[in-house]
Amino acid sequence: MEDVVPVPLTFLCSLLSSQYTKQVCEEQKCQEEVFPLSMNYVDRFLSICPIRKSQLQLLGTTCLLLASKLREASPLTAEVLVFYTDNSITLDDLWIELNKSINERE
């Protein structure tokens, strides 16, 4: 695997993802629980699964979507989250990652 995040870099990757996630949560006025829940998902995922650096924003976005759907009465939409990535990921990327995450939990 090329460009895989090794274990010592998971903290840095989590930190980078947290900046993006915090910005989205603040601008979208998410409930206070959404940000920490999303980061919990990111940290737990990174602790067991190495990813490429290029997939970090996709991971953060997927975790934010899940956290929002679990905690918000009106959750963030996938379209809004893709917009926040400056279209660096697509809706298809997001749905594929979300489905993989759900299927791995079963």
C-alpha positions as CSV (number, residue, x, y, z in Angstrom):
1,M,0.0,0.0,0.0
2,E,1.4,3.3,-1.0
3,D,1.0,6.5,1.0
4,V,-0.6,4.6,3.9
5,V,-0.9,6.4,7.2
6,P,1.4,4.6,9.7
7,V,0.4,4.4,13.3
8,P,2.5,7.3,14.6
9,L,0.8,9.6,12.1
10,T,-2.7,8.7,13.1
11,F,-2.7,11.5,15.7
12,L,-1.7,14.1,13.1
13,C,-4.3,12.8,10.7
14,S,-6.9,12.9,13.4
15,L,-6.0,16.5,14.2
16,L,-6.2,17.5,10.5
17,S,-9.6,15.8,10.2
18,S,-10.8,17.5,13.4
19,Q,-10.1,21.0,12.0
20,Y,-12.2,20.3,8.9
21,T,-14.9,18.7,11.0
22,K,-15.0,21.4,13.6
23,Q,-15.4,24.1,10.9
24,V,-18.3,22.3,9.3
25,C,-20.0,21.8,12.6
26,E,-19.6,25.4,13.6
27,E,-20.8,26.8,10.3
28,Q,-23.7,24.4,10.1
29,K,-24.6,25.0,13.7
30,C,-24.6,21.3,14.6
31,Q,-25.5,20.1,18.0
32,E,-22.6,19.9,20.4
33,E,-22.6,16.1,20.4
34,V,-22.0,15.8,16.7
35,F,-18.3,17.0,16.6
36,P,-17.0,14.7,19.4
37,L,-19.0,11.7,18.1
38,S,-17.6,12.2,14.6
39,M,-14.0,12.5,15.9
40,N,-14.6,9.4,18.1
41,Y,-15.5,7.5,14.9
42,V,-12.4,8.9,13.1
43,D,-10.1,7.9,15.9
44,R,-11.5,4.5,16.3
45,F,-11.3,3.8,12.6
46,L,-7.7,5.0,12.4
47,S,-6.7,2.9,15.3
48,I,-7.6,-0.3,13.5
49,C,-7.4,0.5,9.8
50,P,-4.5,2.2,7.9
51,I,-5.7,4.5,5.2
52,R,-4.0,6.5,2.5
53,K,-3.6,10.2,3.2
54,S,-5.7,11.0,0.2
55,Q,-8.6,9.3,1.9
56,L,-8.5,11.3,5.1
57,Q,-11.0,13.9,4.1
58,L,-13.4,11.1,2.9
59,L,-13.1,9.4,6.2
60,G,-13.8,12.6,8.1
61,T,-16.7,13.4,5.9
62,T,-18.2,9.9,6.3
63,C,-17.8,10.0,10.1
64,L,-19.4,13.4,10.2
65,L,-22.3,12.3,8.1
66,L,-22.9,9.3,10.4
67,A,-22.6,11.4,13.6
68,S,-25.0,14.0,12.2
69,K,-27.6,11.4,11.2
70,L,-27.4,9.9,14.7
71,R,-27.6,13.2,16.7
72,E,-29.4,15.8,14.6
73,A,-33.1,16.2,14.1
74,S,-32.3,17.6,10.7
75,P,-29.0,16.0,9.8
76,L,-26.4,17.3,7.4
77,T,-26.9,16.2,3.9
78,A,-24.3,14.4,1.8
79,E,-24.5,17.2,-0.7
80,V,-23.6,19.8,1.9
81,L,-20.7,17.8,3.1
82,V,-19.4,17.3,-0.5
83,F,-19.6,21.0,-0.9
84,Y,-17.4,21.6,2.1
85,T,-14.8,19.3,0.7
86,D,-14.6,21.7,-2.3
87,N,-15.8,18.7,-4.4
88,S,-12.6,16.9,-3.7
89,I,-14.8,13.9,-3.1
90,T,-18.0,12.9,-4.9
91,L,-21.4,11.8,-3.6
92,D,-20.6,8.3,-5.0
93,D,-17.3,8.2,-3.0
94,L,-19.2,9.2,0.1
95,W,-21.9,6.6,-0.3
96,I,-19.5,3.8,-1.2
97,E,-17.4,4.6,1.9
98,L,-20.5,4.8,4.1
99,N,-21.7,1.4,2.8
100,K,-18.3,-0.1,3.4
101,S,-18.3,1.2,7.0
102,I,-21.7,-0.2,7.7
103,N,-21.0,-3.5,6.1
104,E,-17.8,-3.9,8.1
105,R,-19.7,-3.4,11.3
106,E,-22.1,-6.3,10.6
